[in-house]
Amino acid sequence: MSKSILVIAPHGDDEVLGVGGSMQKHIASGDTVTVAFIKKAVTEREQSQIDSTIISSKIFGFNAYYLNLPKSSIVEGYELTEVFDDLINKFMPERIYCPWYGDMHQEHRIISRTVGTACRRGTVSKYFVNQILFYEIPSSTDQGFYKFNYPFLPTFYIKLTKEMIDKKCKAMDIYEYERAVLRDAQAIKDLASKRGRESNNDYAEAFVVARFVHE
């Protein structure tokens, strides 16, 4: 039975680095994957990211949804929580993937915590999300000082194939402004191989479970 899967991506490229392989598995199994891109493009780099999400959506086959929030509105509080309440009620996802709340990037942290607020029982959201998984973003989750207080310690792995990793590398290559030594094709393959070894597979993506209700 097809399920609705919602990926929260603060910026273009987060969807590739965090869940580029797992999205392929969902889509191959018949699930509908929606990637909600959060931030409004203001700078040339941000516009390039948004433009690249269109190509990324075609490579993977997900549906892109743009909230276009200005930077000034990405602050914790009722208004941002309401945005995610509406998003959840609109797509009614079985599973949400969102950035790790201990990520070094301040917008990732704010959005992650706000998604958590929107997903708790008793909020404005009428829809209850059964599964919430945090994903990692190389050079953002694993770098900086927040990792000492909030280390990313995976508890859930999704097995991937070499072909899925190759497609993930292909998609990441379109984000010209986001290329970096910890995000190039070799680094993506190395991390997927590391997560694979941890889970007795060749390749995998790793997540931390916030909630997992199994039907």
C-alpha positions as CSV (number, residue, x, y, z in Angstrom):
1,M,0.0,0.0,0.0
2,S,1.4,3.4,-1.0
3,K,2.4,5.7,1.8
4,S,3.0,9.4,2.0
5,I,6.6,10.2,2.9
6,L,7.6,13.8,3.8
7,V,11.2,15.0,3.7
8,I,11.9,18.3,5.4
9,A,14.8,20.0,3.6
10,P,15.8,23.4,4.9
11,H,18.0,24.0,1.8
12,G,18.4,22.4,-1.6
13,D,21.0,19.5,-1.3
14,D,19.9,18.5,2.2
15,E,17.5,16.0,0.6
16,V,20.3,14.4,-1.4
17,L,22.9,14.2,1.4
18,G,20.4,13.1,4.1
19,V,18.0,10.7,2.3
20,G,19.1,10.5,-1.3
21,G,19.2,6.7,-1.1
22,S,16.2,6.1,1.1
23,M,14.0,8.2,-1.1
24,Q,14.8,5.9,-4.0
25,K,13.7,2.9,-2.0
26,H,10.4,4.6,-1.0
27,I,9.7,5.6,-4.6
28,A,10.6,2.1,-5.9
29,S,8.1,0.6,-3.5
30,G,5.3,2.9,-4.7
31,D,5.4,5.5,-1.9
32,T,4.7,9.1,-2.7
33,V,7.7,11.2,-1.6
34,T,7.3,14.9,-1.1
35,V,10.3,17.1,-0.3
36,A,9.4,20.4,1.4
37,F,12.1,23.0,0.7
38,I,11.9,25.6,3.4
39,K,14.0,28.7,2.7
40,K,13.3,31.5,0.3
41,A,16.1,32.2,-2.2
42,V,17.6,35.6,-1.8
43,T,21.3,35.3,-2.7
44,E,22.7,33.9,-5.9
45,R,23.8,30.7,-4.1
46,E,20.3,30.2,-2.6
47,Q,18.7,30.7,-6.0
48,S,21.1,28.1,-7.5
49,Q,20.1,25.7,-4.8
50,I,16.4,26.1,-5.5
51,D,17.1,25.8,-9.3
52,S,19.0,22.6,-8.7
53,T,16.1,21.1,-6.7
54,I,14.1,20.9,-9.9
55,I,16.8,18.7,-11.5
56,S,17.1,16.7,-8.2
57,S,13.3,16.0,-8.2
58,K,13.6,14.6,-11.8
59,I,16.6,12.4,-10.9
60,F,14.9,10.9,-7.9
61,G,11.2,11.2,-8.8
62,F,10.0,13.1,-5.7
63,N,7.5,15.9,-5.6
64,A,9.0,19.2,-4.7
65,Y,7.1,21.6,-2.5
66,Y,8.4,25.1,-1.7
67,L,7.5,27.0,1.4
68,N,9.7,30.0,0.5
69,L,10.1,31.2,4.0
70,P,12.2,34.3,4.5
71,K,15.2,33.9,6.8
72,S,13.6,36.3,9.3
73,S,10.7,33.8,9.9
74,I,13.0,30.8,10.6
75,V,12.8,31.3,14.4
76,E,11.3,29.1,17.0
77,G,7.8,30.1,18.0
78,Y,4.1,29.7,17.3
79,E,4.2,31.1,13.7
80,L,6.8,28.6,12.4
81,T,5.1,25.8,14.3
82,E,1.9,26.7,12.6
83,V,3.6,26.4,9.2
84,F,4.6,22.8,9.9
85,D,1.2,22.1,11.4
86,D,-0.3,23.0,8.1
87,L,2.3,21.1,6.1
88,I,1.6,17.9,8.1
89,N,-2.2,18.3,7.7
90,K,-1.7,18.8,4.0
91,F,0.4,15.8,3.2
92,M,-0.6,13.5,6.1
93,P,2.7,11.6,6.0
94,E,3.3,8.1,7.5
95,R,6.9,9.1,8.0
96,I,8.8,12.3,8.3
97,Y,12.5,12.7,7.7
98,C,14.0,15.9,9.1
99,P,17.5,17.2,10.0
100,W,19.2,16.2,13.3
101,Y,18.4,18.7,16.1
102,G,22.0,18.8,17.1
103,D,23.2,19.9,13.7
104,M,25.8,22.7,13.5
105,H,23.6,24.7,11.1
106,Q,21.3,27.0,13.1
107,E,18.4,26.7,10.6
108,H,18.6,22.9,10.6
109,R,18.4,23.0,14.4
110,I,15.5,25.4,14.5
111,I,13.5,23.6,11.9
112,S,14.2,20.2,13.5
113,R,12.9,21.3,16.9
114,T,9.9,23.0,15.4
115,V,8.9,19.9,13.5
116,G,9.1,18.0,16.8
117,T,6.8,20.5,18.3
118,A,4.3,20.2,15.5
119,C,4.4,16.4,15.7
120,R,3.6,16.1,19.4
121,R,0.1,15.0,20.4
122,G,-2.2,17.7,21.5
123,T,-1.0,20.4,19.0
124,V,-3.0,22.1,16.3
125,S,-2.1,19.3,13.8
126,K,-5.0,17.0,13.5
127,Y,-2.9,14.3,11.9
128,F,-0.6,12.0,14.0
129,V,2.7,11.1,12.3
130,N,3.6,7.5,13.1
131,Q,7.3,7.7,12.2
132,I,9.8,10.5,12.6
133,L,13.4,10.0,11.7
134,F,16.4,12.4,12.0
135,Y,18.9,12.3,9.1
136,E,22.6,13.4,9.0
137,I,24.2,15.9,6.7
138,P,27.9,15.5,6.2
139,S,30.0,18.5,7.3
140,S,27.1,19.9,9.2
141,T,26.0,17.2,11.5
142,D,29.4,15.8,12.2
143,Q,31.4,19.1,12.5
144,G,31.4,21.9,15.0
145,F,30.8,22.0,18.7
146,Y,27.2,20.9,19.0
147,K,28.2,17.3,18.3
148,F,29.7,17.2,21.8
149,N,26.3,17.9,23.4
150,Y,24.1,16.2,20.8
151,P,26.1,13.5,19.0
152,F,24.4,11.8,16.1
153,L,24.1,8.1,17.2
154,P,22.2,6.1,14.6
155,T,19.5,3.7,15.7
156,F,17.9,2.9,12.4
157,Y,19.5,2.0,9.0
158,I,18.2,1.7,5.5
159,K,20.0,-0.7,3.3
160,L,21.1,0.7,-0.1
161,T,22.6,-0.6,-3.3
162,K,25.6,0.7,-5.2
163,E,23.3,2.0,-7.9
164,M,21.4,4.0,-5.4
165,I,24.6,5.6,-4.1
166,D,25.7,6.3,-7.6
167,K,22.4,8.2,-8.3
168,K,22.9,10.0,-5.0
169,C,26.3,11.2,-6.1
170,K,24.9,12.2,-9.5
171,A,22.3,14.3,-7.8
172,M,24.7,16.0,-5.5
173,D,26.9,16.9,-8.4
174,I,24.2,19.4,-9.6
175,Y,24.6,21.5,-6.5
176,E,27.7,23.4,-7.6
177,Y,27.8,25.8,-4.7
178,E,27.6,23.0,-2.1
179,R,30.4,20.8,-3.3
180,A,33.0,20.3,-0.6
181,V,35.6,17.8,0.4
182,L,33.2,16.1,2.9
183,R,30.4,16.1,0.3
184,D,32.0,14.9,-2.9
185,A,31.3,11.6,-4.5
186,Q,34.0,9.7,-2.7
187,A,32.9,11.1,0.7
188,I,29.3,10.1,0.0
189,K,30.4,6.6,-0.9
190,D,32.7,6.4,2.2
191,L,29.9,7.4,4.6
192,A,27.4,5.0,2.9
193,S,30.0,2.2,3.2
194,K,30.7,3.1,6.9
195,R,26.9,3.0,7.7
196,G,26.7,-0.2,5.7
197,R,29.4,-1.9,7.8
198,E,27.7,-0.8,11.0
199,S,24.5,-2.5,9.8
200,N,26.0,-5.6,8.2
201,N,25.3,-4.3,4.6
202,D,27.4,-3.0,1.8
203,Y,25.8,0.5,1.9
204,A,23.3,2.2,4.0
205,E,21.9,5.6,5.3
206,A,21.6,6.0,9.0
207,F,19.0,7.8,11.2
208,V,18.0,8.5,14.7
209,V,14.5,7.5,15.6
210,A,12.3,10.1,17.4
211,R,9.1,8.0,17.0
212,F,8.3,4.7,15.3
213,V,4.8,3.3,15.5
214,H,4.7,0.1,13.6
215,E,1.3,-0.8,12.1
